[in-house]
Amino acid sequence: MLLLHGFPEFWYSWRYQLREFKNEYRVVALDLRGYGETDAPIHRENYKLDCLITDIKDILDSLGYSKCVLIGHDWGGMIAWLVAICYPEMVMKLIVINFPHPNVFTVLMLREQKEQEGEGVRSGGRPRSQLPAS
């Protein structure tokens, strides 16, 4: 069982699940790239989704497993979805908490962008309708 934390958490957020599932699974909660005690590359390209997905694949390989139960929360949920899509043979079961399927996420983001453009978003990302009258 591989546990992927959300933003701005780190592996410790899974401490209760580690205890709960340790008798039935080998449970690993890791720090995603740039979090906790991991390396924190300074260049943005090191945080692209394909790099983060490859990190998970490489970690699973280094642990000696070809597949796992993959659980992700929030940002870790996005990564978990993409690992399952890109490497379905590596995911026995997928549990995602607090993050929609990537297709749904894309639709929601596009809708939000369109709504903000329609409301005339000003600096700071706040729609004009939410700014105090001047």
C-alpha positions in Angstrom: 0.0 0.0 0.0 1.5 3.3 -1.1 0.2 6.5 0.5 0.6 9.9 -1.3 0.0 13.0 0.8 -1.7 16.2 -0.2 -0.7 19.9 -0.1 0.9 21.2 2.1 1.3 17.9 4.1 4.0 15.3 4.3 4.2 11.5 5.1 3.3 12.1 8.7 -0.3 12.9 7.8 -0.8 9.2 7.2 0.4 8.1 10.7 -3.0 6.6 11.7 -3.4 4.7 8.4 0.1 3.3 8.8 -0.8 1.8 12.1 -4.2 0.7 11.0 -3.1 -1.2 7.8 0.3 -2.5 8.9 -1.0 -6.0 9.8 -2.6 -6.6 6.4 -0.2 -4.7 4.0 3.3 -3.4 3.7 2.4 0.2 4.0 4.6 3.0 2.8 3.9 6.7 3.2 6.4 8.8 1.4 7.2 12.5 1.1 6.5 13.7 -2.5 9.2 15.5 -4.3 9.9 18.9 -2.6 8.2 18.0 0.6 9.5 17.0 4.0 13.0 15.6 3.9 13.1 15.0 0.2 15.3 16.8 -2.3 13.8 20.1 -3.4 15.0 20.8 -6.9 14.9 24.6 -7.7 13.8 24.3 -11.3 10.1 24.2 -12.1 10.5 21.5 -14.8 11.5 19.1 -12.0 7.9 19.3 -10.6 6.1 18.5 -13.9 3.5 15.8 -13.5 5.5 13.3 -15.7 8.4 13.6 -13.2 6.1 13.1 -10.2 4.5 10.1 -11.9 7.9 8.6 -12.7 8.9 9.1 -9.0 6.0 6.9 -7.9 6.8 4.2 -10.5 10.5 4.3 -9.5 9.7 4.1 -5.8 7.4 1.1 -6.3 10.2 -0.6 -8.4 12.8 0.2 -5.8 10.6 -1.4 -3.1 10.5 -4.6 -5.2 6.8 -4.5 -6.1 5.2 -4.6 -9.5 1.8 -3.3 -8.3 0.2 -1.8 -5.2 -2.9 -0.4 -3.6 -2.4 3.3 -4.3 -4.0 5.9 -2.0 -3.8 9.6 -2.7 -5.1 12.7 -0.9 -5.6 16.1 -2.5 -2.4 16.8 -4.6 -1.4 13.2 -4.0 -4.8 12.2 -5.3 -4.0 13.9 -8.6 -0.7 12.1 -8.9 -2.4 8.8 -7.9 -5.0 9.2 -10.7 -2.3 9.8 -13.2 -0.2 6.9 -12.1 -3.3 4.7 -12.5 -3.9 6.1 -16.0 -0.3 5.9 -17.2 0.6 2.6 -15.5 -2.6 0.7 -14.9 -0.7 -2.6 -14.5 0.9 -1.1 -11.3 -2.3 -0.3 -9.5 -4.3 -3.1 -7.9 -6.7 -0.7 -6.3 -7.0 3.1 -6.4 -8.4 5.2 -3.6 -8.5 8.9 -4.1 -9.6 11.3 -1.4 -10.5 14.9 -2.2 -9.6 15.1 -5.8 -11.8 14.5 -8.9 -10.9 12.4 -11.9 -8.5 14.4 -14.1 -11.1 14.8 -16.9 -13.6 16.2 -14.4 -10.9 18.5 -12.9 -10.1 19.8 -16.4 -13.8 20.6 -17.1 -14.1 22.3 -13.7 -11.0 24.4 -14.2 -12.1 25.5 -17.7 -15.6 26.4 -16.3 -14.0 28.4 -13.5 -11.7 30.2 -15.9 -14.7 31.1 -18.1 -16.7 32.3 -15.2 -13.9 34.5 -14.0 -13.4 36.0 -17.4 -17.1 36.7 -17.5 -17.0 38.5 -14.1 -13.9 40.5 -15.1 -11.4 39.2 -12.6 -9.1 42.0 -11.3 -5.7 41.7 -9.6 -5.5 39.3 -6.8 -7.9 36.9 -8.5 -11.0 38.3 -7.0 -14.0 38.8 -9.2 -15.3 42.4 -9.4 -18.5 41.3 -7.7 -16.5 40.5 -4.6 -14.6 43.7 -4.4 -15.7 46.6 -2.1 -17.6 49.4 -3.9 -15.4 52.4 -4.5 
